[in-house]
Every structure is written in structure tokens, then in C-alpha cells.
Amino acid sequence: MSGLAALAGCGSPGAGPTGNAGLSFVNRLTVPPLLAPTVSADGTKQFSLTMQAGRTAILPGKPTATWGFNGAFLGPTVRVARGDRVVMRVQNNLGEASTVHWHGMRLPAAMDGGPHQMIAPGASWTPHWTIDQPAATSWYHPHPHGSTALHVYRGLAGLFLVDDPETTGLGLPSTYGVDDVPLILQDKILDADGALSENPKPTWGLIGSQILVNGVYDPYFEVTTTSVRLRILNGSNARMYNVEFADRRRFTVIGTDAGLLSAPAVVDRVQLSPGERLEIVAEFAPREQVVLRSVAGDNGIDEGEHQLLKFVAAEQLKPGKPVPQRLAGTPRIEATAGAHERRFRLSGSDEINGREMDMTRIDEVVPAGATEIWHVQNTVYAHNFHIHEVAFRVLDVNGKQPPAYLQGPKDTVFVPGKSTVRLAVQFGHHTDPTAPYMYHCHILRHEDKGMMGQFVIVEPGTEAAVPRTLSSHHHG
């Protein structure tokens, strides 16, 4: 059983429909354990993940039926380095088929874990690839078409961290669980008896007011260093978080979804829609206490103020190094003049360009290594947009540059209601005309209802010859 499998506490829910101001911060934050690989003679690292059902005391004395990897709830953190050869052995011990998608990873489509790589109950899947991307905070979660929302909501999610020798010498906080701390933010709807309510709300689906951090309700974290790196994942189905410290102290953003920023950005609030990640560095003084919270917005998916986590600093703190003024050496993603442009129109909660997802239809064909401009137009209420395999840079939102902290490499972007976002999208070099990647809204009810499309990456010059219909679903 993983460290996330048995959570204890003395608090009470105290969460109204639009906030959770009654927290008492009595539960120590659990940090997901690092998953140890088996290393073969040739250096290949094999990681084993088992999807399973269990019970978790999210509220004290009220065990909740949950799902997890290698335990009852959530999953361990996978940590690899650029250049590693990895094998992921995934065993499905659930009572239904699922998948595991490596969100943010640059890898062949047959290894991506999308809806074509289903794992039957009792079966296993062993994707393998070589890690070839900059340092980043990625994650893994199920992706079965029509059931993703429920599978993630029940607890199937974990972090997948990539280290890069080129950036390990920057002096950033890097002791996992001490000054390099993951924060998986998820909201739940818990009944009076502690059970997870799975009754989706119109438009947004499963969106609740009880916020868990790393699976813990009402948590605190004991700070032992002056600088703490927080890897924040919005692992919620639909909720957006507008994250700030209650005393409005400023902090430093050092990374977005797909890697480090070229230079740090100092802010007092950040926004994360579902699936997005941010890396920040916060500074603390001895004996101080401060709450991390999410404040209300006007996007429909970020209502109410929610306390997330209290930081409690020790009497003596180990000093940290200042954040360097230059971070990533990776060139900024640029689209050259004349770059191919594609347009995507999001309408309602189940269509892109007027069509629902079709598992047999290839919507787009992209030449390997291309950098394109994608226009994502949202004609209705809040959506967001995630593209598998790629890294992209947000060029503008309604013609205006995004804030500096959102100008780094990303794979998921918030698309406000009635707005258009332009992206410079960098595609990889893994080609397969028969195995598609996905692009979709990461509000999981929308994805499940059909707001998703498919693209393949092929050898340049062969695009016109690629069939637009799959003869059969591809299983990795």
C-alpha cells in the first residue's frame, strides 16, 4: 500500500457550495512516494504500476471507495532523466478496461496510452520509449474514451517528473519531498458518509468544493528550508484554480507544463485549468505560517474561495540559493514565416469543428518535425485545449500576449469563453500513419462527450497518401 493509501485526520468537511473557509489544517501533507525502477543490465529502467480499487479515509472515520496505482488512492511519482530508456509495466486489476496516458511525454503514438491503447481487466501493457525532452513536470492518468472523467475522479493519477542534466546545475531546490514538493490539486464531492458522489453537474461534470492536495483533505506542510519548489498539478476534472498566498506574497514561476521558462517570472497569483502544471519557488521565514488558497474568478469553473494548504515553517530553516536569472537553454518555440496554420472551433461541450470524436477518423495529418500555428476558437463558455506529444508556446489570447509566466513551453492551455488562442506548436519525430495522437478539451466531461480529435505524424511529403480512416482501433 502506498503512502497515499491511508489518510487520517481530525477535521470536518465544513465546505459549502462555493468555498471551504472552515479548514483547520490538521492533516500532515502526504508526499507521493518515488517509484523505484528495476534496472536491467543494459540500463533500461522498468517501472511497475498496478491499477487497483481500495478504500481511503479522506474524511476521518469514513472510508471512501477509491482507485489508485500501487495503492488505494492516487499513485507514486515516476522520476526519470533525459536519455533514460524506460519500460512501463501497467497491470489492470480493476473490474473494467482502462488506459494510462503519459500526459506531457514526447513519445511514439502507440506508447501514448490514449483511447486506442485499452488494457482489459486482468491484462497488462508494457509501453517503452527513450526519454528525450527537457526537464518537466508531467503526469499520468487514464484516457478511456467516454470514461476518463470517472477514472481520474476516483483517484487514478500520478506525477511523472523528467530531469535534464543541462538544468540540474541551476541550483534550484531539488530534494524531493523536502524543498521540491509536488502538489496535486483535485476537488471532490463527498457525501455525508464520506462516499464520492459521481453525479455530474450540467456543463462541467464532476466539480466539487472539497479540495484535496495529494489526496489529503485539510492539509499542512512543515517547511524546513527558506526556498521551496512547488510542482503544482491541476488534476481536477473541471475546476480551475487561481492560486495565491493569503498574505499576497510574491513568488517565482520557473516552469510551465513542458519545461522551464527561459527566465523566472515573479508574480502574486497564477491560474491553472485542468491538466496544466506550474513550477514555482516560494520563500519562507522561520516560524511563519501562511495559507495557499484559490480565489474566485468569473470563468464558471473557478467559483468560490478555497483554502488549499497551510505552510508551517520550522524555527530554523536551511538557507536556499537564489533563483538564477537564466533557466532553460532550450530555444523558444517559433513558427517561421509561412508556417502551416490549422483552425479549431470549440462549440458546446462535445464538438470540435462541428464534429464529435470518431475513433476511426483521422482529423489531421502532420509532417514530422513541423512547427505549425494552431488557432483555437472558443465560441461558448470556458474550455481548455491539450495536445498530445507536442510542446507549444502561447502566442496570444485575443491578440494579446499572455503574462510572462505563461510564455514557457506548454501542452495544455486555458481558452476563455468567446476567445481565440494562437499557439506555435512543435511536433516530434515519431512517425506512424496508423496510430493517432489526441487533441481535446481537458475538462474531462467535455472530452468524454466528444470534444476530441485525432492526428497522426508522418514522414514529410507523405501526408496526402495517408488514409483518413483507421481500418481498426490500434492497440499498443
N, C-alpha and C positions, 0 to 999 in steps of 0.2 A: 504494500500500500504506500502510495507516495505521500510526501509531506502535506499535500493538499487534501488528503482523503478524510481527515478527521479534524474538523474545526470546532473549537469550543469558544464559549463566551458567556457573558452575563448581561448583555444589553437586551433591549427590546426593540421591535421594529420602529415604532414611532414615526412612520413615514406616511405623509399624506399624499394626495394625488399629484401635488406639484412640488414636493420638496421633502427633505429629511432633516430638518433643523434640530431634531431631538437626539442626535448621536452623543454618546458619552466616551467613545474611543477606548474601549476596554479590552479589545482583542488584538494581540500582537500580530502584525502583518506576517503572513506566511510567504516565503520566497520560494518559487518553484525550484525543485532540485535540478541540478545539472544531470543530464542523462549520460552515463558513461558508455562509450562505444567499445565494441570488441575490435581490436586492430589485427588484421591479418598480416602474413609475412611480407606482402608487397606494400604494406602501409595503408591499405583500404580500411576505412572506418565503417563498421556496421552498427547501426542503431536499431533497437527493437522497440516498437510501440504496439501496445495491445489496447484496442477499443473495448471497453467493458462497462457494465452497469454497476452501480453501487448505491450507497446511502451516505449523505453528508449532513452534519448538524450545522446548517447555515445559521439557523436561529437556535439558541440554547435549548436542549431537551426536545427538539422537534426534528428528527431526522428527515431529510428530503431525498427522494429518489433522484439520482443524478447519473450522468455519464462522465467518463474520463478516459485518459490514456494512462496505462500502467497504475491506475488507482481509481478512486471513486469519482473524482471531480477534477476537471482541467487536466493538464499534462505537464511532464517535465520539460525543461529547457534544453533544446539541442544547440550545441555550440561547435562551430567548425571554423576552419581558416581557409582563406583563398588558396587554391591549389590542392585541397584535400579531395581524394576520391571517396565517395560515400555510398553506402547501401542502406536503404531504409526498409527494414522488415516490418510490415504492418499486418497485424493479426486482428481480424474482426470477430470478437466474441459477443457482439450484440445480437439481438434477435432479428435484425433486418440489415439489408445491404446498405453500404455507405461508401464513402471515398475519403482520402486525405489529400488535400491540396496544399502545396507548399507556396503560400502567398508571399510574393516578392522575390521568388527564386528565379534565376535565369537558367533554364534547363530545357531538354527536349520535351516536346508536347506529350509524347507517350509516357513521360515520367511526371507530368504536371499534377496529376490527381484530380482532374476536373471530372465532369459528369460521365465521361466515356470510360474512365478507369474505375468502374464499380468493383467493390470487394464484397462477395456474397457472405452471408453469415457462416462462420466457421472456416472461412478461407483466408488466405494471406496474399500479400502483394509486396514485391521487392523491387521498387524502382532504384535506379543507380545513376549517378552522374558525377562530374567533376565540378567542384565549386570554382566558379570563375566570375566573380563580381566583387565590387568594393565592399568594405566593411558596412554592415547594415543591421537593423533590427527588423527581421521578418517574422512570420508566424505560420502555423499550420492549423487547418480546420477542415471539416468535411465539406463536400461540394456535390451531393447527390441532387440532381435536378428535381425540384418540387419539394424537397425535404431538408434543404440546407438550414433553413431558419430553426427548425426544431432541433436538429442535431447539434448545432452550435449552442443554442439556448440551454440545452440540457447539460452542457459542460465540456463538449469536445473542442478544446482549443489549447494551444501551447506556443511558446516562443521559439524562434529559430534564428540564432544570432550568428552573424558572419564576421570574423576578424580578418584584417588585412595587414600583413607585415609593414606596408607602406605607411600605415597610420597608427600602429601600436606605439611608436616612439613619440607621440604627441604629448604624452604626459597627462592624458585625460583619466579621470577616475576609472579604475578597471578591475577592482576586487569585487567579484560577483557576490551580491547579497549584502555587501558592506557599504561600499561607496559607488557601486554600479548596480542599480536596483531596478528590476522590471516591475511595472505597474500595469496589470491587465484590468481595464475598466469594463464592467458589464453591469447591466441593470436587469433586475428580475421582478416578477410579480409573484409574491409569496402569499399564500392563503394563511388564515389564522392558525392552521395546524402545521404550517411550515412547508406545505407542498408547493411545487412550482405550478402556477397557473399557466396553461397553454392555450388560453383563449385569445386569439389575436384581435387587435383593435382595427377598425376600418382604416384604410390608407396606410398606416405604418406597421401594423402587425404587432409583434411582441415587444412592447415598450413599457417598462415599469419604473417605479420610483424608489425601489430598494437597490442601492448601488453596492456592488461587491468589488473589492480590489484584491486581485489574486485569489478570488474565491472567498474572501473574508468580509463579513459584514461588521461595520463599526470598528475599523482598524486603526492602530497606531504603529509607527516605525521609530525605533530608537536610533538616533543619529550619533555616530561616533567620529565623524570627520567633518572638517569645515566645508568641504565641497562634496556634493553628492550628485552623481549622474543618474537621472531617471529616464528609463526607456518606457515611454507611455504608449500603450496599445489601446485603441478603442475597439474592444472585442464585442461590443453590443450589436444586437440585431438592427436597431434603427436609431437609437439615441445618439445625439450629438452632444459633445462636452465642450464648454467654454471654460478652460482651466486657468485658474489663478490662485495665488496665495491670499488668504483672508486679509493679511496686512498690506496687500498690494505691492509686496517687494518685487523687485525686478529679478529676472533670471535669464540665463543664456541658452538659446536654442543652438545646438551644434549639429543636428541631423534631422532629416526627414525620412520618408518611407524607404527610399532606395540607397541611402548613403549620407555621408557627412556633407554639410554645407561647405562652400569654399572658404567662408569666413563666418565667425559667430554672429548671431543676431540677438541683441538684448531687448527683451520685451517684458510686459507685466501680465499678459494673457495670451493664450493660444487656443486654437479651435481644432477639434478633431471630429470628423464624421466617421461612420462605421468603417473599419478596416484600415484607417490611417494610423501611422506611428510617428512619434516625435521623440528625439533625444534632447534632454535639457540638462543643464548643470545649475544647481541651486546652492546658495551659500548659507551657512548656519553659524550662529554664535553659541558658545557654551550656555547650557541651562535654558535656552529659549524653547518655546513651544509655538507652533504655527500650524494652521489647518490648510490643506489643499482642498479647493472646492471647485464646483462648476456652477457658473451663474447663468441666469436665464437669458435666452435670446428670442428672436422673433421668426425662427425658421420652421416652427411647427414640431420639430423633433428635439428641441432643446429648452423646453419649458421648465420653469422652476429652478430654485437654487438647491444644490445638492452638496453636502459635505462629503468628501471622499476619504480623507486620510489625515490623521494628525501626526506631525513630526515632533518628536520629543528629543531634544539634544542633551547629551551627557554633560557632566560638569567639566570634563576635559575632552577636547576634540583634537584628533590628529590633523595637523595642517595639510592642506592640499595645494597643488600647483595652480597658478592662474591659467585660464583657458587661452591657448595660443591664438594669435590673430589670423593665422592661416591654418586651415584644417585639411580639407581634401585637395589632393593634387589632380584629381580626375577632371578632365576638361568638361566645361559646361556643355550641356546638350544643345546643339544648334542645328536648325534646319537651314540648308543652303537655299539660295535663290532658285525658284523653280521646283522646289520640293513638292512631291505629290501630296495632295490635300484630300481628306475624306471628311464627310459630314454625317453627323449622327443626331437625330432628333428624338428626344425623350418626351413621351406623352403618356399621361395617366401613370399606371403602375405596372404595365405589362407589355409595352411596345417600344421598340427602337426602330426608327424609320418606318413606322406604321405596321411592323410585323412582330409577332411573338416569336420566342425562341423555337427553333425546329432543330432537333438533334441530328437530322440528316442533311441539313442545308449549310453549305459554306457561304458565309456572307461576304467575306473579304479575303483577297489573296495578296500577300505582301512579299516583296523580294527580300531575301536575307540581307542583313546589314543596313537596311534602309533607315533613314530618318525622315519622318513624314510630319505633316501638320494635320492634326485632327481637331475639327470644330465640333464641340458637344453642346447642342442647343437644348435647353430645358424649357418647355412651353407651359409647364404647370407648377406644382408645388415642389418642395425640396427633393432632390435626388443627389446621388453621387455617382462616380464612374471609376471602375477599376479595370485595368487591362493586364491580363496575364503575360508573363515572360518579360515584359518591357521595363525600361525606365523612361520617364518623361519629365519635361520641365513645363510648368505652367507659364505660358507666355502672357496671357491676360485674361481677365474676367470682365466681360462687357467693355472691352477696350482698355481697361486699366490694369497696370501691373499688380500682381499680388504683393502682400507685405514681404519684406526681406526674408522672414523666417520660412516662408513657403516657396522660395525660389530655388530650393535644392532639388535633388533627384527624387522623383516620386513614382508611385504606381497607382495611387488612388487619390481622387480629388473631389471635393465638395462642389456641387453645381447648384447654386441657389435657384429658387423658383424664378421662372421667367428671365433666365440669363443665358449667356453663351460663354463657354470657356474654350480657349485655344491652347492646344498642347503641342509641344515639339516632342515627338515620340521616337525613341531609339529602339530598333528591333535587333534581336540577336541573330546568330548564325546557324542555329539548329534547324535543319530543313526536314519537312515531312509533309507531302501533299495530302496524306490520308489521316493525319492526327491533328485535330484543331486545338487551338487555344481559345479562351473565352474573353469577352469584354462584357461588362454588365454593371448595373446599379448594385452597390453593396449594401443597400437597405434590403435585408435578406428576403422579406416578403415580396418585394418587387422582383428580385432575381428569380424566386421560385415561381412567381406568376407568369414569367416570360420576358422580363426586361433584360434580355441577354442575347448576344450574338456570338458567332464563331469566325475565327480567321485561321488561315494556315500560312506558314512561312515556307517559301520555296526558293529554289535556285533562281537567281536573277535571269530574266529572259524566258522563263518557262511559265509565267503567270497565265498566259492565255490558254495554255494546254491543260490547266488543272481543272478537273471535274468539280462542278459546284454542288454535287450531291454525293454523299458518302454511301457506298454500297452496303456498309454495315457499320454498326457502332464499333468504334475502336476500343479494345480493352488492352491495357498495357500488360 
